[in-house]
Amino acid sequence: MNMIQMMQQAQKMQKKLKDAQEALKEIEVTGKSAGGAVEITFDGQSKFKGIKIKPEAVNSENPESVDRDTIEMLEDLVAEAIKDATKKAAAEMEKSMKQATGGISIPGLF
């Protein structure tokens, strides 16, 4: 295989990686706990999409006592914490990958 063929092969692989990453953005997965009282959704790239909390997760004995504003505030607080942790984890991964590759940018890696 000559150099031109290798470069063409690398370009094809890069396009396949990009297409796969785009497809993963469209996938949604949902994790549930407490019998569905709490649901968290991520896309196929492990990026946080949203959270839903039912009143029974806050007060299982009297869910009617929990108002919608309280639920929304709790969802917002948990969502912000997840986004903050995800952002920090991504920064650590990028730093680690840069150290591992000697600063060379490898498309699709980070």
Buried (B, 14 or more C-beta within 10 A) or exposed (E): EEEEEEEEEEEEEEEEBEEEEEEEEEEEEEEEEEEEBBBBBBBBEEEBEEBBBBBBBBEEEEEEEBEEEBBEEBBEEBBEEBEEEBEEEEEEEEEEBBEEEEEEEEEEEE
